[in-house]
Amino acid sequence: MRTQFAKSIPTEWERFASVFSAMGDSYRQRIMLFFEPGERLTIKQIVDWLPLSRTATIHHIRVLQGAGLLSAKKEGRDVYLTANKSLLINALDTTARYAEEVL
């Protein structure tokens, strides 16, 4: 048993805790899956496709933004969102590497 993790997670994992927390919800997973490579989506596009209220959808978008998985840019009246592919891949790769090397 690796008891050194009883009080904290590995340092390199700390920066990914919010990523995994954000991805723990199926609606937020759906939002991330909406994006084609390099695509920008408006909040309205996402709201129109999810079976949630606008308020609930914006909450999920803000959680993803807080984790760094989405970035927003306002252009005119629209807010365009882009996915942070590199952060998600980095979090998953780091976790997979740990599983391969240590478990």
N, CA, C and O atoms as CSV, one atom per row, in Angstrom:
chain,resi,resn,atom,element,x,y,z
A,1,MET,N,N,0.847,-1.182,0.000
A,1,MET,CA,C,0.000,0.000,0.000
A,1,MET,C,C,0.886,1.238,0.000
A,1,MET,O,O,1.857,1.323,0.752
A,2,ARG,N,N,0.537,2.195,-0.856
A,2,ARG,CA,C,1.271,3.462,-0.925
A,2,ARG,C,C,0.621,4.475,0.010
A,2,ARG,O,O,-0.242,5.251,-0.400
A,3,THR,N,N,1.038,4.457,1.243
A,3,THR,CA,C,0.412,5.320,2.247
A,3,THR,C,C,0.784,6.793,2.091
A,3,THR,O,O,0.166,7.652,2.719
A,4,GLN,N,N,1.783,7.097,1.266
A,4,GLN,CA,C,2.167,8.500,1.078
A,4,GLN,C,C,1.045,9.317,0.442
A,4,GLN,O,O,1.075,10.547,0.495
A,5,PHE,N,N,0.043,8.644,-0.166
A,5,PHE,CA,C,-1.062,9.352,-0.792
A,5,PHE,C,C,-2.271,9.482,0.122
A,5,PHE,O,O,-3.332,9.921,-0.321
A,6,ALA,N,N,-2.130,9.108,1.385
A,6,ALA,CA,C,-3.248,9.213,2.324
A,6,ALA,C,C,-3.609,10.676,2.604
A,6,ALA,O,O,-4.770,10.998,2.856
A,7,LYS,N,N,-2.621,11.541,2.559
A,7,LYS,CA,C,-2.870,12.947,2.889
A,7,LYS,C,C,-2.951,13.855,1.669
A,7,LYS,O,O,-3.520,14.944,1.753
A,8,SER,N,N,-2.400,13.436,0.550
A,8,SER,CA,C,-2.461,14.279,-0.657
A,8,SER,C,C,-2.207,13.429,-1.896
A,8,SER,O,O,-1.666,12.325,-1.828
A,9,ILE,N,N,-2.614,13.982,-3.016
A,9,ILE,CA,C,-2.390,13.309,-4.286
A,9,ILE,C,C,-1.032,13.720,-4.836
A,9,ILE,O,O,-0.447,14.692,-4.358
A,10,PRO,N,N,-0.514,12.999,-5.837
A,10,PRO,CA,C,0.777,13.400,-6.415
A,10,PRO,C,C,0.712,14.842,-6.927
A,10,PRO,O,O,-0.314,15.279,-7.448
A,11,THR,N,N,1.797,15.556,-6.776
A,11,THR,CA,C,1.856,16.969,-7.150
A,11,THR,C,C,1.415,17.203,-8.583
A,11,THR,O,O,0.658,18.135,-8.855
A,12,GLU,N,N,1.883,16.364,-9.506
A,12,GLU,CA,C,1.527,16.562,-10.907
A,12,GLU,C,C,0.036,16.328,-11.172
A,12,GLU,O,O,-0.482,16.738,-12.211
A,13,TRP,N,N,-0.642,15.678,-10.248
A,13,TRP,CA,C,-2.086,15.452,-10.386
A,13,TRP,C,C,-2.901,16.623,-9.868
A,13,TRP,O,O,-4.043,16.806,-10.291
A,14,GLU,N,N,-2.351,17.418,-8.968
A,14,GLU,CA,C,-3.110,18.510,-8.357
A,14,GLU,C,C,-3.675,19.463,-9.398
A,14,GLU,O,O,-4.799,19.943,-9.251
A,15,ARG,N,N,-2.910,19.742,-10.444
A,15,ARG,CA,C,-3.385,20.671,-11.466
A,15,ARG,C,C,-4.499,20.073,-12.321
A,15,ARG,O,O,-5.178,20.792,-13.054
A,16,PHE,N,N,-4.688,18.740,-12.225
A,16,PHE,CA,C,-5.730,18.096,-13.013
A,16,PHE,C,C,-6.981,17.763,-12.205
A,16,PHE,O,O,-7.955,17.265,-12.770
A,17,ALA,N,N,-6.979,18.023,-10.913
A,17,ALA,CA,C,-8.133,17.677,-10.075
A,17,ALA,C,C,-9.406,18.356,-10.583
A,17,ALA,O,O,-10.464,17.728,-10.634
A,18,SER,N,N,-9.311,19.624,-10.956
A,18,SER,CA,C,-10.501,20.323,-11.446
A,18,SER,C,C,-10.943,19.788,-12.807
A,18,SER,O,O,-12.133,19.813,-13.120
A,19,VAL,N,N,-10.003,19.308,-13.616
A,19,VAL,CA,C,-10.350,18.715,-14.911
A,19,VAL,C,C,-11.194,17.464,-14.703
A,19,VAL,O,O,-12.239,17.299,-15.333
A,20,PHE,N,N,-10.741,16.592,-13.824
A,20,PHE,CA,C,-11.484,15.352,-13.591
A,20,PHE,C,C,-12.807,15.611,-12.888
A,20,PHE,O,O,-13.794,14.921,-13.141
A,21,SER,N,N,-12.830,16.588,-12.022
A,21,SER,CA,C,-14.082,16.959,-11.362
A,21,SER,C,C,-15.086,17.471,-12.399
A,21,SER,O,O,-16.253,17.080,-12.392
A,22,ALA,N,N,-14.619,18.343,-13.283
A,22,ALA,CA,C,-15.498,18.889,-14.323
A,22,ALA,C,C,-15.986,17.797,-15.267
A,22,ALA,O,O,-17.142,17.820,-15.690
A,23,MET,N,N,-15.133,16.852,-15.599
A,23,MET,CA,C,-15.503,15.800,-16.539
A,23,MET,C,C,-16.326,14.691,-15.888
A,23,MET,O,O,-16.714,13.731,-16.554
A,24,GLY,N,N,-16.593,14.823,-14.590
A,24,GLY,CA,C,-17.371,13.822,-13.876
A,24,GLY,C,C,-18.873,13.920,-14.108
A,24,GLY,O,O,-19.632,13.117,-13.564
A,25,ASP,N,N,-19.309,14.872,-14.892
A,25,ASP,CA,C,-20.730,15.058,-15.155
A,25,ASP,C,C,-21.018,14.742,-16.624
A,25,ASP,O,O,-20.297,15.199,-17.511
A,26,SER,N,N,-22.063,13.966,-16.881
A,26,SER,CA,C,-22.348,13.538,-18.256
A,26,SER,C,C,-22.729,14.702,-19.167
A,26,SER,O,O,-22.436,14.653,-20.362
A,27,TYR,N,N,-23.367,15.741,-18.647
A,27,TYR,CA,C,-23.692,16.891,-19.492
A,27,TYR,C,C,-22.428,17.640,-19.901
A,27,TYR,O,O,-22.314,18.103,-21.035
A,28,ARG,N,N,-21.497,17.754,-18.988
A,28,ARG,CA,C,-20.241,18.420,-19.329
A,28,ARG,C,C,-19.442,17.564,-20.313
A,28,ARG,O,O,-18.756,18.101,-21.182
A,29,GLN,N,N,-19.524,16.257,-20.186
A,29,GLN,CA,C,-18.885,15.383,-21.164
A,29,GLN,C,C,-19.513,15.592,-22.538
A,29,GLN,O,O,-18.808,15.652,-23.545
A,30,ARG,N,N,-20.831,15.701,-22.577
A,30,ARG,CA,C,-21.527,15.937,-23.849
A,30,ARG,C,C,-21.070,17.245,-24.484
A,30,ARG,O,O,-20.834,17.311,-25.690
A,31,ILE,N,N,-20.949,18.285,-23.661
A,31,ILE,CA,C,-20.500,19.578,-24.181
A,31,ILE,C,C,-19.129,19.430,-24.829
A,31,ILE,O,O,-18.908,19.933,-25.931
A,32,MET,N,N,-18.217,18.755,-24.165
A,32,MET,CA,C,-16.878,18.568,-24.727
A,32,MET,C,C,-16.932,17.747,-26.012
A,32,MET,O,O,-16.163,17.994,-26.941
A,33,LEU,N,N,-17.821,16.788,-26.064
A,33,LEU,CA,C,-17.932,15.936,-27.257
A,33,LEU,C,C,-18.568,16.660,-28.442
A,33,LEU,O,O,-18.440,16.200,-29.576
A,34,PHE,N,N,-19.244,17.773,-28.207
A,34,PHE,CA,C,-19.841,18.552,-29.301
A,34,PHE,C,C,-18.777,19.113,-30.246
A,34,PHE,O,O,-19.041,19.287,-31.436
A,35,PHE,N,N,-17.589,19.396,-29.736
A,35,PHE,CA,C,-16.570,20.098,-30.515
A,35,PHE,C,C,-15.888,19.191,-31.529
A,35,PHE,O,O,-15.401,18.109,-31.200
A,36,GLU,N,N,-15.867,19.663,-32.770
A,36,GLU,CA,C,-15.037,19.060,-33.809
A,36,GLU,C,C,-13.622,19.621,-33.613
A,36,GLU,O,O,-13.466,20.656,-32.966
A,37,PRO,N,N,-12.591,18.963,-34.156
A,37,PRO,CA,C,-11.234,19.504,-34.015
A,37,PRO,C,C,-11.137,20.953,-34.501
A,37,PRO,O,O,-11.496,21.267,-35.636
A,38,GLY,N,N,-10.647,21.823,-33.621
A,38,GLY,CA,C,-10.448,23.229,-33.949
A,38,GLY,C,C,-11.710,24.067,-34.059
A,38,GLY,O,O,-11.644,25.241,-34.423
A,39,GLU,N,N,-12.849,23.481,-33.750
A,39,GLU,CA,C,-14.123,24.185,-33.910
A,39,GLU,C,C,-14.382,25.162,-32.772
A,39,GLU,O,O,-13.949,24.952,-31.639
A,40,ARG,N,N,-15.101,26.238,-33.099
A,40,ARG,CA,C,-15.600,27.189,-32.112
A,40,ARG,C,C,-17.124,27.073,-32.124
A,40,ARG,O,O,-17.748,27.039,-33.184
A,41,LEU,N,N,-17.705,27.014,-30.940
A,41,LEU,CA,C,-19.156,26.955,-30.820
A,41,LEU,C,C,-19.644,28.127,-29.991
A,41,LEU,O,O,-18.950,28.585,-29.082
A,42,THR,N,N,-20.836,28.612,-30.303
A,42,THR,CA,C,-21.425,29.657,-29.477
A,42,THR,C,C,-22.175,29.003,-28.323
A,42,THR,O,O,-22.553,27.833,-28.385
A,43,ILE,N,N,-22.376,29.777,-27.285
A,43,ILE,CA,C,-23.160,29.285,-26.157
A,43,ILE,C,C,-24.560,28.909,-26.638
A,43,ILE,O,O,-25.119,27.905,-26.198
A,44,LYS,N,N,-25.119,29.703,-27.531
A,44,LYS,CA,C,-26.460,29.422,-28.050
A,44,LYS,C,C,-26.517,28.065,-28.741
A,44,LYS,O,O,-27.490,27.330,-28.570
A,45,GLN,N,N,-25.504,27.722,-29.510
A,45,GLN,CA,C,-25.483,26.419,-30.177
A,45,GLN,C,C,-25.546,25.283,-29.153
A,45,GLN,O,O,-26.270,24.305,-29.340
A,46,ILE,N,N,-24.792,25.424,-28.091
A,46,ILE,CA,C,-24.771,24.383,-27.057
A,46,ILE,C,C,-26.110,24.336,-26.332
A,46,ILE,O,O,-26.650,23.257,-26.089
A,47,VAL,N,N,-26.646,25.505,-25.986
A,47,VAL,CA,C,-27.949,25.578,-25.308
A,47,VAL,C,C,-29.021,24.909,-26.170
A,47,VAL,O,O,-29.868,24.180,-25.654
A,48,ASP,N,N,-28.986,25.153,-27.464
A,48,ASP,CA,C,-30.004,24.593,-28.364
A,48,ASP,C,C,-29.970,23.072,-28.442
A,48,ASP,O,O,-30.998,22.446,-28.698
A,49,TRP,N,N,-28.813,22.473,-28.226
A,49,TRP,CA,C,-28.690,21.017,-28.360
A,49,TRP,C,C,-28.852,20.241,-27.068
A,49,TRP,O,O,-29.147,19.046,-27.109
A,50,LEU,N,N,-28.671,20.872,-25.936
A,50,LEU,CA,C,-28.813,20.151,-24.666
A,50,LEU,C,C,-30.245,20.239,-24.155
A,50,LEU,O,O,-30.911,21.258,-24.336
A,51,PRO,N,N,-30.718,19.171,-23.518
A,51,PRO,CA,C,-32.087,19.181,-22.979
A,51,PRO,C,C,-32.147,19.823,-21.595
A,51,PRO,O,O,-32.807,19.314,-20.689
A,52,LEU,N,N,-31.450,20.944,-21.448
A,52,LEU,CA,C,-31.385,21.652,-20.171
A,52,LEU,C,C,-31.812,23.095,-20.389
A,52,LEU,O,O,-31.868,23.576,-21.520
A,53,SER,N,N,-32.109,23.768,-19.306
A,53,SER,CA,C,-32.394,25.200,-19.407
A,53,SER,C,C,-31.107,25.943,-19.764
A,53,SER,O,O,-30.005,25.419,-19.607
A,54,ARG,N,N,-31.270,27.161,-20.243
A,54,ARG,CA,C,-30.111,27.997,-20.555
A,54,ARG,C,C,-29.255,28.195,-19.310
A,54,ARG,O,O,-28.027,28.135,-19.381
A,55,THR,N,N,-29.898,28.429,-18.174
A,55,THR,CA,C,-29.177,28.645,-16.912
A,55,THR,C,C,-28.345,27.428,-16.540
A,55,THR,O,O,-27.180,27.567,-16.167
A,56,ALA,N,N,-28.927,26.241,-16.637
A,56,ALA,CA,C,-28.200,25.013,-16.294
A,56,ALA,C,C,-27.044,24.774,-17.259
A,56,ALA,O,O,-25.955,24.374,-16.846
A,57,THR,N,N,-27.285,25.018,-18.535
A,57,THR,CA,C,-26.226,24.821,-19.531
A,57,THR,C,C,-25.072,25.784,-19.284
A,57,THR,O,O,-23.909,25.387,-19.358
A,58,ILE,N,N,-25.376,27.032,-18.994
A,58,ILE,CA,C,-24.323,28.014,-18.719
A,58,ILE,C,C,-23.549,27.625,-17.463
A,58,ILE,O,O,-22.336,27.823,-17.401
A,59,HIS,N,N,-24.226,27.082,-16.475
A,59,HIS,CA,C,-23.523,26.590,-15.272
A,59,HIS,C,C,-22.479,25.552,-15.673
A,59,HIS,O,O,-21.331,25.629,-15.237
A,60,HIS,N,N,-22.869,24.581,-16.500
A,60,HIS,CA,C,-21.936,23.529,-16.915
A,60,HIS,C,C,-20.788,24.104,-17.743
A,60,HIS,O,O,-19.644,23.668,-17.609
A,61,ILE,N,N,-21.088,25.067,-18.584
A,61,ILE,CA,C,-20.037,25.721,-19.369
A,61,ILE,C,C,-19.052,26.432,-18.441
A,61,ILE,O,O,-17.841,26.367,-18.656
A,62,ARG,N,N,-19.559,27.102,-17.422
A,62,ARG,CA,C,-18.676,27.819,-16.478
A,62,ARG,C,C,-17.792,26.856,-15.694
A,62,ARG,O,O,-16.635,27.169,-15.415
A,63,VAL,N,N,-18.321,25.696,-15.337
A,63,VAL,CA,C,-17.500,24.696,-14.644
A,63,VAL,C,C,-16.355,24.252,-15.565
A,63,VAL,O,O,-15.210,24.140,-15.128
A,64,LEU,N,N,-16.671,24.003,-16.833
A,64,LEU,CA,C,-15.634,23.615,-17.797
A,64,LEU,C,C,-14.617,24.733,-18.006
A,64,LEU,O,O,-13.422,24.471,-18.148
A,65,GLN,N,N,-15.088,25.971,-18.024
A,65,GLN,CA,C,-14.172,27.107,-18.135
A,65,GLN,C,C,-13.281,27.203,-16.896
A,65,GLN,O,O,-12.079,27.442,-17.010
A,66,GLY,N,N,-13.865,27.019,-15.732
A,66,GLY,CA,C,-13.098,27.092,-14.487
A,66,GLY,C,C,-12.003,26.050,-14.417
A,66,GLY,O,O,-10.954,26.278,-13.814
A,67,ALA,N,N,-12.247,24.904,-15.035
A,67,ALA,CA,C,-11.245,23.834,-15.064
A,67,ALA,C,C,-10.216,24.059,-16.174
A,67,ALA,O,O,-9.227,23.333,-16.267
A,68,GLY,N,N,-10.456,25.067,-17.010
A,68,GLY,CA,C,-9.544,25.347,-18.115
A,68,GLY,C,C,-9.827,24.545,-19.370
A,68,GLY,O,O,-9.053,24.600,-20.325
A,69,LEU,N,N,-10.923,23.801,-19.384
A,69,LEU,CA,C,-11.239,22.960,-20.539
A,69,LEU,C,C,-11.902,23.719,-21.675
A,69,LEU,O,O,-11.864,23.272,-22.822
A,70,LEU,N,N,-12.507,24.857,-21.375
A,70,LEU,CA,C,-13.103,25.714,-22.398
A,70,LEU,C,C,-12.595,27.133,-22.205
A,70,LEU,O,O,-12.409,27.594,-21.079
A,71,SER,N,N,-12.374,27.809,-23.310
A,71,SER,CA,C,-12.074,29.238,-23.233
A,71,SER,C,C,-13.117,29.974,-24.059
A,71,SER,O,O,-13.645,29.443,-25.036
A,72,ALA,N,N,-13.404,31.196,-23.656
A,72,ALA,CA,C,-14.449,31.994,-24.291
A,72,ALA,C,C,-13.867,33.273,-24.877
A,72,ALA,O,O,-12.946,33.878,-24.329
A,73,LYS,N,N,-14.435,33.657,-26.006
A,73,LYS,CA,C,-14.051,34.915,-26.628
A,73,LYS,C,C,-15.310,35.575,-27.160
A,73,LYS,O,O,-16.049,34.992,-27.954
A,74,LYS,N,N,-15.541,36.801,-26.709
A,74,LYS,CA,C,-16.726,37.535,-27.155
A,74,LYS,C,C,-16.405,38.244,-28.471
A,74,LYS,O,O,-15.402,38.947,-28.598
A,75,GLU,N,N,-17.290,38.034,-29.442
A,75,GLU,CA,C,-17.176,38.705,-30.735
A,75,GLU,C,C,-18.550,39.252,-31.076
A,75,GLU,O,O,-19.471,38.504,-31.405
A,76,GLY,N,N,-18.670,40.554,-30.992
A,76,GLY,CA,C,-19.972,41.172,-31.201
A,76,GLY,C,C,-20.917,40.751,-30.090
A,76,GLY,O,O,-20.612,40.909,-28.908
A,77,ARG,N,N,-22.064,40.216,-30.478
A,77,ARG,CA,C,-23.051,39.774,-29.483
A,77,ARG,C,C,-22.865,38.322,-29.068
A,77,ARG,O,O,-23.490,37.864,-28.112
A,78,ASP,N,N,-22.013,37.598,-29.779
A,78,ASP,CA,C,-21.836,36.177,-29.508
A,78,ASP,C,C,-20.590,35.907,-28.677
A,78,ASP,O,O,-19.595,36.628,-28.755
A,79,VAL,N,N,-20.675,34.843,-27.877
A,79,VAL,CA,C,-19.519,34.347,-27.141
A,79,VAL,C,C,-19.157,33.004,-27.755
A,79,VAL,O,O,-19.964,32.075,-27.766
A,80,TYR,N,N,-17.936,32.911,-28.266
A,80,TYR,CA,C,-17.465,31.683,-28.891
A,80,TYR,C,C,-16.607,30.899,-27.906
A,80,TYR,O,O,-15.754,31.458,-27.217
A,81,LEU,N,N,-16.847,29.612,-27.856
A,81,LEU,CA,C,-16.114,28.724,-26.971
A,81,LEU,C,C,-15.192,27.823,-27.783
A,81,LEU,O,O,-15.550,27.366,-28.869
A,82,THR,N,N,-14.017,27.578,-27.251
A,82,THR,CA,C,-13.101,26.612,-27.852
A,82,THR,C,C,-12.655,25.642,-26.775
A,82,THR,O,O,-12.514,26.009,-25.608
A,83,ALA,N,N,-12.436,24.404,-27.176
A,83,ALA,CA,C,-12.007,23.364,-26.246
A,83,ALA,C,C,-10.493,23.396,-26.101
A,83,ALA,O,O,-9.769,23.626,-27.070
A,84,ASN,N,N,-10.023,23.165,-24.884
A,84,ASN,CA,C,-8.591,23.093,-24.609
A,84,ASN,C,C,-8.180,21.628,-24.694
A,84,ASN,O,O,-8.061,20.934,-23.685
A,85,LYS,N,N,-7.970,21.187,-25.909
A,85,LYS,CA,C,-7.621,19.792,-26.180
A,85,LYS,C,C,-6.333,19.378,-25.462
A,85,LYS,O,O,-6.255,18.279,-24.913
A,86,SER,N,N,-5.337,20.244,-25.466
A,86,SER,CA,C,-4.041,19.889,-24.877
A,86,SER,C,C,-4.146,19.645,-23.373
A,86,SER,O,O,-3.480,18.750,-22.853
A,87,LEU,N,N,-4.960,20.417,-22.668
A,87,LEU,CA,C,-5.125,20.199,-21.225
A,87,LEU,C,C,-5.780,18.855,-20.959
A,87,LEU,O,O,-5.334,18.112,-20.084
A,88,LEU,N,N,-6.828,18.534,-21.699
A,88,LEU,CA,C,-7.513,17.258,-21.497
A,88,LEU,C,C,-6.581,16.091,-21.805
A,88,LEU,O,O,-6.531,15.124,-21.044
A,89,ILE,N,N,-5.844,16.170,-22.910
A,89,ILE,CA,C,-4.917,15.099,-23.275
A,89,ILE,C,C,-3.822,14.963,-22.233
A,89,ILE,O,O,-3.448,13.850,-21.865
A,90,ASN,N,N,-3.304,16.088,-21.754
A,90,ASN,CA,C,-2.248,16.059,-20.744
A,90,ASN,C,C,-2.733,15.390,-19.457
A,90,ASN,O,O,-2.016,14.584,-18.865
A,91,ALA,N,N,-3.951,15.728,-19.028
A,91,ALA,CA,C,-4.511,15.121,-17.811
A,91,ALA,C,C,-4.685,13.619,-17.987
A,91,ALA,O,O,-4.346,12.840,-17.096
A,92,LEU,N,N,-5.206,13.221,-19.117
A,92,LEU,CA,C,-5.425,11.789,-19.367
A,92,LEU,C,C,-4.108,11.039,-19.531
A,92,LEU,O,O,-3.958,9.932,-19.014
A,93,ASP,N,N,-3.152,11.632,-20.246
A,93,ASP,CA,C,-1.848,10.989,-20.423
A,93,ASP,C,C,-1.104,10.822,-19.108
A,93,ASP,O,O,-0.504,9.779,-18.853
A,94,THR,N,N,-1.148,11.855,-18.275
A,94,THR,CA,C,-0.475,11.778,-16.981
A,94,THR,C,C,-1.071,10.663,-16.128
A,94,THR,O,O,-0.344,9.915,-15.474
A,95,THR,N,N,-2.381,10.559,-16.139
A,95,THR,CA,C,-3.060,9.513,-15.372
A,95,THR,C,C,-2.753,8.132,-15.949
A,95,THR,O,O,-2.493,7.189,-15.202
A,96,ALA,N,N,-2.781,8.015,-17.261
A,96,ALA,CA,C,-2.494,6.731,-17.910
A,96,ALA,C,C,-1.049,6.303,-17.644
A,96,ALA,O,O,-0.783,5.128,-17.394
A,97,ARG,N,N,-0.123,7.256,-17.699
A,97,ARG,CA,C,1.279,6.959,-17.419
A,97,ARG,C,C,1.437,6.441,-15.992
A,97,ARG,O,O,2.160,5.471,-15.760
A,98,TYR,N,N,0.779,7.069,-15.055
A,98,TYR,CA,C,0.832,6.613,-13.669
A,98,TYR,C,C,0.301,5.176,-13.569
A,98,TYR,O,O,0.909,4.329,-12.915
A,99,ALA,N,N,-0.813,4.917,-14.209
A,99,ALA,CA,C,-1.403,3.576,-14.159
A,99,ALA,C,C,-0.469,2.539,-14.763
A,99,ALA,O,O,-0.345,1.435,-14.233
A,100,GLU,N,N,0.192,2.882,-15.871
A,100,GLU,CA,C,1.118,1.956,-16.515
A,100,GLU,C,C,2.356,1.692,-15.662
A,100,GLU,O,O,2.819,0.556,-15.557
A,101,GLU,N,N,2.884,2.749,-15.056
A,101,GLU,CA,C,4.145,2.639,-14.327
A,101,GLU,C,C,4.003,2.123,-12.907
A,101,GLU,O,O,4.900,1.447,-12.404
A,102,VAL,N,N,2.909,2.426,-12.262
A,102,VAL,CA,C,2.832,2.199,-10.827
A,102,VAL,C,C,1.813,1.126,-10.436
A,102,VAL,O,O,2.046,0.375,-9.489
A,103,LEU,N,N,0.695,1.045,-11.146
A,103,LEU,CA,C,-0.333,0.074,-10.730
A,103,LEU,C,C,-0.015,-1.319,-11.213
A,103,LEU,O,O,-0.774,-2.252,-10.951
